[in-house]
Amino acid sequence: MSDTHNTPSSHGHGPFIAAIDQGTTSSRCIVFDKDGRIVSVDQKEHEQIFPKPGWVEHDAAEIWANVQQVVAGAVEKAGITAADVKAIGITNQRETTLLWDKHTGEPVHNAIVWQDTRTDALCKELGRNVGQDRFRRETGLPLASYFAGPKIRWLLDNVDGLRERAERGDILFGTMDSWVIWNLTGGVNGGVHVTDVTNASRTLLMNLHRLEWDEKILQSIHIPAEVLPEIKSSAEIYGTTADGVLAGVPVASALGDQQAALFGQTCFDQGEAKSTYGTGTFMLMNTGHEPVNSYNGLLTTVGYRIGDQQAVYALEGSIAVTGSLVQWMRDQMGLINSAAEIETLASTVDDNGGAYFVPAFSGLFAPYWRSDARGVIAGLTRYVTKAHIARAVLEATAWQTREITDAMTKDSGVELTALKVDGGMTSNNLLMQTISDFLDAPVVRPMVAETTCLGAAYAAGLAVGFWSSTDELRANWRRAAEWTPRMEAATRDREYKSWLKAVERSMGWLDDSIVEE
């Protein structure tokens, strides 16, 4: 549109902050105003590539093209120009791993996505006689195919001539934040090669205490330091956009998506926690300036770091199957026609009728980390109807949330005061009430549900002085809904015992001979 600048925008002329969210299934750009309200959104999906069972890849060139399109789209929809945008923030799918040639800008292979399990055998081998916890003290993470380090090693071992090129200094590694920032700031013409502490803390290569790449671990995993980006804080100016509709705008934040949601939910104090309910569920609790080791199956991760202030750490619990269980009920079982129907069906009964559903479809994640577990429905009698099963499905998400909050309390010694929630499943009021009942704590949903993008915008805005302090951001946070516990303590305890019994029944389903394959 050539006459855009003549059309007065209904939003006036800012100033604004733009946030780019490079996610697992799509990339989007959201423009926010000073009150943290959404001015415009543009979004585009990219292809999911499955070369073999358990392998998941993305085409990084396609993703970069999409990012440029959604930025242009969001700016056009808002009716603004680069002059109105004070900074750009980045948030991204975490752990997804890319290597590219710094002279041509060409990826050497598709990006290997966080869900990809091709490095399972390598992780077992790296564990040697120590096992999963070999690097946990330094990194806060167990050795698992989930994290980026082993994925880098796999690429170096499996792409012809790549290790030599990497050792010569011709190859750059990045998670998607680094790829987007490098391209935004000029790519082969002086692009900035950086990552932030939150993304670096998901590689298995960063020392959590020093916030630097760990030499010993690099040697152990056999990764040349030459490929690694410089680790920066989550809110500082990394560079400026080289061209496109936002040319000349500072690129001023990067946060992995779950940490960005923690920031967008303004969980700035120790003990404040958020839970994002999507396909799976991720809960993060702010633990302050000290990393807290987990003895209860959680991950220790960097929450965020603003400028040269001290880093803030978090405990993270992940649940593999929450929203995807509702999809399974719809698509595989045909018990509901739409995701929203589960609430209606579950509301027709007062309780679960004695049935418990443990959705360990791909094993159990936190706090158990049992890959030998599989899904079970326990406690069935003739009395149970599909409505009771629907209720058990919702309770599964709530009980798994309770298990993670219990683990967080054990690890940190901090009681959860309230849980801030976001993500698609928060539109289910019965689920939110059930979570509040099972946690015996208030559950709060904010006005702006797009907390991931908002967190990236907040961090970028702080870096350029658009917002003065985290206190000002807190004042922006508005509650849309709150649920408070209504359940008797005796009922809660009895039900929790039954749930834990059902979880036990899900374990050890696969024996070693099957797992080893």
C-alpha positions as CSV (number, residue, x, y, z in Angstrom):
1,M,0.0,0.0,0.0
2,S,1.6,3.2,-1.1
3,D,-0.7,5.6,0.7
4,T,-0.4,3.9,4.2
5,H,1.5,7.0,5.6
6,N,-1.4,9.2,4.6
7,T,-3.9,7.1,6.5
8,P,-4.0,8.3,10.1
9,S,-3.6,5.2,12.3
10,S,-6.3,4.7,14.9
11,H,-3.5,4.2,17.4
12,G,-1.8,7.5,16.9
13,H,1.9,7.4,16.4
14,G,3.2,5.6,19.4
15,P,5.8,5.2,20.5
16,F,5.6,1.4,20.2
17,I,7.6,-1.8,20.9
18,A,7.6,-4.7,18.4
19,A,8.1,-8.3,19.6
20,I,9.0,-11.2,17.3
21,D,8.0,-14.6,18.6
22,Q,9.8,-17.4,16.6
23,G,7.8,-20.4,17.8
24,T,7.7,-24.1,17.1
25,T,4.9,-24.1,14.6
26,S,4.8,-20.4,13.5
27,S,6.5,-17.0,13.7
28,R,4.6,-13.9,14.6
29,C,5.1,-10.2,15.3
30,I,3.1,-8.2,17.8
31,V,3.2,-4.4,18.2
32,F,2.5,-3.2,21.7
33,D,1.8,0.3,23.1
34,K,3.0,1.9,26.3
35,D,0.2,0.3,28.4
36,G,1.3,-3.2,27.2
37,R,-1.8,-3.5,24.9
38,I,-1.7,-5.2,21.5
39,V,-1.9,-2.8,18.6
40,S,-1.4,-5.3,15.8
41,V,-0.5,-9.0,15.1
42,D,0.8,-10.9,12.1
43,Q,1.5,-14.6,12.1
44,K,2.7,-17.3,9.6
45,E,3.2,-21.1,10.1
46,H,6.2,-23.0,8.8
47,E,6.6,-26.6,7.7
48,Q,7.3,-29.4,10.2
49,I,9.7,-31.8,8.6
50,F,9.8,-35.4,9.9
51,P,12.7,-37.3,8.0
52,K,12.4,-40.4,10.3
53,P,10.4,-41.5,13.4
54,G,11.4,-39.3,16.3
55,W,13.2,-36.7,14.1
56,V,11.8,-33.2,13.8
57,E,13.3,-30.4,11.7
58,H,12.7,-26.9,10.5
59,D,13.9,-25.0,7.4
60,A,15.7,-22.0,8.9
61,A,15.7,-20.1,5.6
62,E,11.9,-20.5,5.5
63,I,11.6,-19.3,9.1
64,W,13.8,-16.1,8.4
65,A,11.6,-15.3,5.3
66,N,8.5,-15.7,7.5
67,V,9.9,-13.5,10.2
68,Q,10.5,-10.7,7.7
69,Q,6.9,-11.1,6.4
70,V,5.2,-11.0,9.8
71,V,7.3,-7.9,10.9
72,A,6.2,-6.1,7.7
73,G,2.6,-7.3,8.1
74,A,2.3,-6.2,11.8
75,V,3.9,-2.8,11.0
76,E,1.5,-2.3,8.0
77,K,-1.6,-3.3,10.0
78,A,-0.6,-0.9,12.8
79,G,-0.3,1.9,10.2
80,I,3.1,3.0,11.6
81,T,6.7,3.4,10.4
82,A,10.1,2.5,11.9
83,A,10.2,6.0,13.4
84,D,7.3,5.0,15.8
85,V,9.1,1.8,17.0
86,K,11.6,2.3,19.8
87,A,12.9,-1.3,20.0
88,I,12.4,-4.9,18.9
89,G,12.4,-7.8,21.3
90,I,12.9,-11.5,20.4
91,T,11.4,-14.6,22.0
92,N,11.8,-18.1,20.6
93,Q,11.2,-21.8,20.7
94,R,14.0,-23.0,23.0
95,E,16.7,-25.6,22.3
96,T,16.1,-25.8,18.6
97,T,19.6,-26.0,17.0
98,L,21.1,-24.5,13.9
99,L,24.5,-24.3,12.3
100,W,25.2,-21.9,9.4
101,D,28.1,-20.6,7.3
102,K,29.0,-17.1,8.4
103,H,30.3,-16.1,4.9
104,T,27.3,-17.2,2.9
105,G,24.6,-17.1,5.6
106,E,23.4,-20.6,4.4
107,P,22.3,-23.1,7.0
108,V,24.4,-26.3,6.7
109,H,21.5,-28.5,7.6
110,N,17.8,-28.1,8.7
111,A,17.4,-26.9,12.3
112,I,17.0,-29.8,14.7
113,V,13.9,-29.1,16.8
114,W,13.7,-29.4,20.6
115,Q,11.3,-32.4,20.3
116,D,13.8,-34.3,18.2
117,T,15.1,-37.5,19.9
118,R,17.9,-38.5,17.5
119,T,20.6,-37.8,20.1
120,D,19.2,-40.3,22.7
121,A,22.0,-42.8,22.1
122,L,24.6,-40.0,22.2
123,C,23.3,-38.8,25.5
124,K,23.5,-42.3,27.0
125,E,27.1,-42.5,25.8
126,L,27.9,-39.1,27.2
127,G,26.5,-40.1,30.5
128,R,29.0,-42.9,30.6
129,N,29.3,-44.3,34.2
130,V,27.8,-41.1,35.8
131,G,24.5,-41.1,34.0
132,Q,22.0,-38.3,33.4
133,D,23.4,-36.0,36.0
134,R,26.9,-35.8,34.6
135,F,26.7,-32.0,33.9
136,R,23.8,-31.1,36.2
137,R,25.9,-29.3,38.8
138,E,27.3,-26.9,36.3
139,T,24.3,-26.5,34.0
140,G,21.2,-27.3,36.1
141,L,20.1,-29.8,33.4
142,P,20.0,-33.6,33.0
143,L,21.7,-35.1,30.0
144,A,18.7,-35.4,27.6
145,S,18.1,-35.2,23.8
146,Y,15.9,-32.2,24.6
147,F,18.9,-29.8,24.9
148,A,21.0,-28.1,22.2
149,G,24.5,-29.3,23.1
150,P,24.1,-32.9,21.9
151,K,22.3,-31.7,18.8
152,I,25.3,-29.6,17.8
153,R,27.6,-32.6,18.3
154,W,25.3,-34.7,16.1
155,L,25.5,-32.2,13.3
156,L,29.3,-31.9,13.5
157,D,29.5,-35.8,13.4
158,N,27.0,-36.3,10.6
159,V,27.4,-33.4,8.1
160,D,30.4,-34.0,5.7
161,G,33.4,-31.8,6.4
162,L,31.5,-29.7,9.0
163,R,33.8,-30.3,11.9
164,E,36.8,-29.0,9.9
165,R,34.9,-25.9,8.8
166,A,33.7,-25.3,12.4
167,E,37.3,-25.5,13.8
168,R,38.4,-23.1,11.1
169,G,35.9,-20.6,12.4
170,D,33.6,-20.6,9.3
171,I,30.5,-21.9,11.1
172,L,28.2,-20.3,13.6
173,F,25.8,-22.1,16.0
174,G,22.7,-20.5,17.3
175,T,19.3,-21.2,18.8
176,M,16.6,-19.4,16.9
177,D,17.1,-16.1,18.8
178,S,20.7,-16.0,17.5
179,W,19.6,-16.8,13.9
180,V,17.0,-14.1,13.9
181,I,19.2,-11.5,15.5
182,W,22.2,-12.2,13.2
183,N,20.0,-11.8,10.2
184,L,18.2,-8.7,11.5
185,T,21.4,-7.0,12.2
186,G,22.9,-7.5,8.7
187,G,23.7,-11.2,8.4
188,V,26.9,-11.7,6.3
189,N,27.3,-7.9,6.4
190,G,28.3,-7.5,10.0
191,G,25.4,-9.5,11.6
192,V,25.8,-9.7,15.4
193,H,26.4,-13.2,16.7
194,V,24.9,-13.3,20.2
195,T,22.5,-15.2,22.5
196,D,21.1,-14.4,25.9
197,V,21.5,-16.1,29.2
198,T,18.1,-17.8,29.1
199,N,18.7,-19.5,25.8
200,A,22.3,-20.3,26.7
201,S,21.1,-22.0,29.8
202,R,19.2,-24.5,27.6
203,T,22.3,-25.8,25.7
204,L,23.9,-28.0,28.4
205,L,27.1,-25.9,27.6
206,M,26.7,-22.8,29.9
207,N,28.0,-22.7,33.5
208,L,25.0,-21.5,35.4
209,H,27.1,-19.8,38.1
210,R,29.5,-17.9,35.9
211,L,27.0,-17.4,33.0
212,E,29.8,-18.4,30.6
213,W,30.4,-21.3,28.2
214,D,32.0,-24.1,30.2
215,E,35.3,-25.2,28.7
216,K,35.4,-28.6,30.3
217,I,31.9,-29.5,29.1
218,L,32.8,-28.3,25.5
219,Q,35.7,-30.7,25.6
220,S,33.6,-33.5,27.0
221,I,30.9,-33.1,24.3
222,H,33.5,-32.3,21.7
223,I,32.3,-28.9,20.5
224,P,34.7,-26.2,19.2
225,A,34.3,-22.9,21.1
226,E,34.6,-21.1,17.7
227,V,31.0,-21.8,16.8
228,L,29.4,-20.3,19.9
229,P,27.7,-16.9,20.1
230,E,28.6,-14.3,22.8
231,I,26.3,-14.6,25.8
232,K,24.5,-11.3,26.6
233,S,21.8,-10.3,29.1
234,S,18.2,-10.7,28.2
235,A,17.6,-6.9,28.0
236,E,20.3,-4.8,26.3
237,I,20.9,-3.4,22.8
238,Y,22.6,-6.1,20.7
239,G,22.6,-4.0,17.5
240,T,20.3,-2.3,15.1
241,T,18.1,-3.6,12.3
242,A,20.0,-3.3,9.0
243,D,17.2,-3.2,6.5
244,G,13.5,-3.9,5.9
245,V,10.5,-1.9,7.3
246,L,12.1,-1.5,10.8
247,A,15.6,-0.5,9.6
248,G,17.6,1.4,12.2
249,V,15.5,0.2,15.2
250,P,17.5,-1.3,18.1
251,V,17.2,-5.0,18.7
252,A,17.1,-5.0,22.5
253,S,15.9,-8.3,24.0
254,A,16.0,-12.0,23.7
255,L,14.3,-14.6,26.0
256,G,13.4,-18.2,25.5
257,D,9.6,-18.5,25.3
258,Q,8.9,-19.9,28.8
259,Q,11.2,-17.3,30.4
260,A,9.6,-14.6,28.3
261,A,6.2,-15.7,29.7
262,L,7.6,-15.5,33.3
263,F,8.7,-11.9,32.5
264,G,5.5,-11.0,30.7
265,Q,3.5,-12.3,33.8
266,T,5.7,-9.9,35.9
267,C,6.9,-12.7,38.2
268,F,9.7,-10.5,39.4
269,D,9.8,-11.6,43.1
270,Q,11.1,-14.9,44.6
271,G,8.3,-17.5,44.8
272,E,6.2,-16.0,42.0
273,A,5.3,-18.6,39.4
274,K,3.6,-18.9,36.1
275,S,2.3,-21.9,34.2
276,T,1.7,-21.9,30.4
277,Y,-0.9,-24.4,29.3
278,G,-0.5,-25.4,25.7
279,T,0.2,-28.7,24.0
280,G,2.3,-29.5,27.0
281,T,2.7,-27.4,30.1
282,F,5.7,-25.4,31.4
283,M,5.7,-24.0,34.9
284,L,8.5,-21.6,36.1
285,M,9.1,-20.2,39.5
286,N,11.4,-17.3,40.3
287,T,14.0,-18.4,42.8
288,G,15.9,-15.1,43.1
289,H,19.6,-14.5,42.5
290,E,20.8,-18.0,43.4
291,P,20.4,-21.0,41.2
292,V,18.5,-23.7,43.3
293,N,19.6,-27.3,42.6
294,S,16.7,-29.6,42.1
295,Y,16.5,-32.9,43.9
296,N,12.9,-33.4,42.8
297,G,13.1,-33.7,39.0
298,L,13.0,-30.1,38.0
299,L,15.3,-28.1,35.8
300,T,17.4,-25.2,37.1
301,T,17.4,-22.4,34.5
302,V,18.1,-18.7,34.1
303,G,14.8,-16.7,34.4
304,Y,16.1,-13.5,33.0
305,R,18.9,-10.9,33.3
306,I,18.3,-7.2,32.8
307,G,21.3,-5.2,31.6
308,D,24.2,-5.5,34.0
309,Q,22.0,-6.4,37.0
310,Q,22.3,-9.8,38.7
311,A,20.7,-12.7,36.9
312,V,17.5,-14.1,38.2
313,Y,17.1,-17.8,38.3
314,A,14.1,-20.1,38.0
315,L,13.0,-23.7,38.7
316,E,11.2,-25.2,35.7
317,G,8.8,-28.2,35.6
318,S,7.6,-29.5,32.3
319,I,4.6,-31.8,31.6
320,A,4.6,-33.5,28.3
321,V,0.9,-34.0,27.7
322,T,-1.9,-31.5,28.7
323,G,-3.6,-29.8,25.7
324,S,-2.6,-32.7,23.5
325,L,-4.7,-35.0,25.7
326,V,-7.8,-33.0,24.9
327,Q,-6.9,-33.2,21.2
328,W,-6.5,-37.0,21.6
329,M,-10.0,-37.2,23.1
330,R,-11.3,-35.3,20.1
331,D,-9.2,-36.8,17.2
332,Q,-8.4,-40.4,18.2
333,M,-11.3,-41.2,20.5
334,G,-14.1,-39.1,19.0
335,L,-15.6,-38.5,22.4
336,I,-15.8,-34.7,21.7
337,N,-16.1,-32.7,18.5
338,S,-14.2,-29.7,19.6
339,A,-11.7,-28.9,22.4
340,A,-14.1,-26.6,24.1
341,E,-16.7,-29.4,24.4
342,I,-14.6,-31.2,27.0
343,E,-15.6,-28.6,29.6
344,T,-19.3,-29.0,28.8
345,L,-19.1,-32.7,29.0
346,A,-17.1,-32.8,32.2
347,S,-19.5,-30.3,33.8
348,T,-22.4,-32.8,33.5
349,V,-20.9,-34.8,36.4
350,D,-19.9,-33.7,39.9
351,D,-16.7,-35.8,40.2
352,N,-14.5,-38.3,38.3
353,G,-16.7,-41.3,39.3
354,G,-13.5,-42.9,40.7
355,A,-11.5,-42.8,37.4
356,Y,-8.0,-41.4,37.0
357,F,-6.2,-40.7,33.7
358,V,-2.4,-40.6,33.6
359,P,-1.5,-39.4,30.1
360,A,2.1,-40.8,29.9
361,F,1.9,-41.1,26.2
362,S,5.7,-40.5,25.7
363,G,6.8,-41.4,29.2
364,L,6.5,-39.1,32.3
365,F,8.3,-35.7,32.3
366,A,8.8,-33.8,35.6
367,P,9.1,-34.7,38.4
368,Y,9.7,-38.4,37.4
369,W,11.6,-38.4,34.0
370,R,10.5,-42.0,33.3
371,S,10.7,-43.0,29.7
372,D,9.4,-46.5,30.5
373,A,5.9,-45.1,31.5
374,R,2.8,-45.2,29.3
375,G,-0.7,-43.9,29.6
376,V,-3.3,-45.6,31.9
377,I,-6.9,-45.0,33.0
378,A,-7.3,-46.5,36.4
379,G,-10.2,-47.1,38.8
380,L,-12.7,-48.1,36.1
381,T,-16.1,-49.6,37.1
382,R,-19.4,-50.0,35.3
383,Y,-20.5,-46.7,36.8
384,V,-18.0,-44.6,34.8
385,T,-19.3,-42.7,31.8
386,K,-17.6,-40.7,29.1
387,A,-18.4,-37.6,31.2
388,H,-16.3,-39.0,34.1
389,I,-13.5,-39.7,31.7
390,A,-13.7,-36.1,30.4
391,R,-13.4,-34.9,34.0
392,A,-10.5,-37.2,34.6
393,V,-8.8,-35.7,31.6
394,L,-9.0,-32.2,33.0
395,E,-8.0,-33.5,36.5
396,A,-4.8,-35.0,34.9
397,T,-3.6,-31.5,34.0
398,A,-4.4,-30.2,37.4
399,W,-2.8,-33.1,39.4
400,Q,0.4,-32.9,37.2
401,T,0.5,-29.1,38.0
402,R,0.2,-30.0,41.7
403,E,3.1,-32.5,41.5
404,I,5.3,-29.8,40.0
405,T,4.3,-27.2,42.6
406,D,5.1,-29.7,45.4
407,A,8.5,-30.4,43.8
408,M,9.2,-26.6,43.6
409,T,8.3,-26.1,47.3
410,K,10.6,-29.0,48.3
411,D,13.5,-27.7,46.2
412,S,13.2,-24.0,47.0
413,G,11.6,-24.0,50.5
414,V,9.2,-21.3,49.1
415,E,5.4,-21.9,49.3
416,L,3.5,-20.9,46.2
417,T,1.3,-17.9,47.0
418,A,-0.6,-17.7,43.7
419,L,-0.3,-19.2,40.2
420,K,-0.4,-16.9,37.2
421,V,-1.6,-18.8,34.1
422,D,-1.5,-18.3,30.3
423,G,-1.9,-20.3,27.1
424,G,-4.8,-21.8,25.2
425,M,-6.2,-24.0,27.9
426,T,-6.8,-21.1,30.3
427,S,-10.1,-20.5,28.5
428,N,-11.4,-23.7,30.3
429,N,-13.0,-22.3,33.5
430,L,-13.6,-25.7,35.0
431,L,-9.9,-26.6,34.5
432,M,-8.8,-23.4,36.2
433,Q,-11.1,-24.0,39.1
434,T,-9.9,-27.6,39.5
435,I,-6.2,-26.4,39.5
436,S,-7.0,-23.9,42.2
437,D,-8.8,-26.6,44.2
438,F,-5.9,-29.1,43.8
439,L,-3.2,-26.5,44.6
440,D,-5.2,-24.9,47.4
441,A,-4.0,-21.6,46.0
442,P,-5.5,-18.8,43.8
443,V,-5.1,-19.1,40.0
444,V,-5.0,-15.8,38.1
445,R,-5.3,-15.1,34.4
446,P,-4.2,-11.7,33.0
447,M,-5.9,-9.5,30.5
448,V,-3.2,-9.9,27.8
449,A,-3.0,-13.7,27.2
450,E,0.0,-13.2,24.8
451,T,2.4,-13.2,27.7
452,T,5.3,-14.6,25.8
453,C,5.4,-11.7,23.3
454,L,4.6,-9.3,26.0
455,G,7.7,-10.4,28.0
456,A,10.0,-9.9,25.0
457,A,8.5,-6.4,24.5
458,Y,8.8,-5.5,28.2
459,A,12.5,-6.6,28.2
460,A,13.3,-4.6,25.0
461,G,11.4,-1.6,26.4
462,L,13.4,-1.6,29.6
463,A,16.7,-1.8,27.6
464,V,15.9,1.5,25.7
465,G,14.2,3.3,28.6
466,F,10.7,3.0,27.1
467,W,9.6,1.7,30.5
468,S,11.5,2.9,33.5
469,S,11.5,-0.1,35.8
470,T,9.9,-3.5,36.6
471,D,7.6,-1.6,39.0
472,E,6.1,0.3,36.0
473,L,5.6,-3.1,34.2
474,R,3.8,-4.5,37.3
475,A,1.4,-1.6,37.3
476,N,0.5,-2.6,33.7
477,W,-0.4,-6.1,34.7
478,R,-4.2,-6.5,34.9
479,R,-6.1,-9.5,36.1
480,A,-8.9,-10.7,33.9
481,A,-10.1,-13.6,36.1
482,E,-9.2,-15.3,39.4
483,W,-10.2,-18.7,40.8
484,T,-10.0,-19.5,44.5
485,P,-10.0,-22.9,46.2
486,R,-13.4,-24.4,47.1
487,M,-12.4,-28.0,48.0
488,E,-12.3,-29.6,51.4
489,A,-8.8,-30.5,52.5
490,A,-9.8,-34.1,53.3
491,T,-11.2,-34.6,49.8
492,R,-8.1,-33.1,48.2
493,D,-5.8,-35.4,50.2
494,R,-7.8,-38.5,49.4
495,E,-8.0,-37.7,45.7
496,Y,-4.3,-36.9,45.5
497,K,-3.4,-40.3,47.1
498,S,-5.5,-42.0,44.4
499,W,-3.9,-40.0,41.6
500,L,-0.4,-40.9,42.9
501,K,-1.5,-44.6,42.9
502,A,-2.5,-44.3,39.3
503,V,0.8,-42.7,38.4
504,E,2.6,-45.6,39.9
505,R,0.6,-48.0,37.7
506,S,1.8,-46.2,34.6
507,M,5.5,-46.9,35.3
508,G,7.6,-49.8,34.0
509,W,5.2,-50.5,31.2
510,L,8.0,-50.8,28.7
511,D,10.8,-53.1,29.8
512,D,14.4,-52.3,29.0
513,S,14.6,-54.4,25.8
514,I,11.9,-52.1,24.3
515,V,13.4,-48.8,25.7
516,E,16.9,-49.5,24.4
517,E,15.8,-49.6,20.7
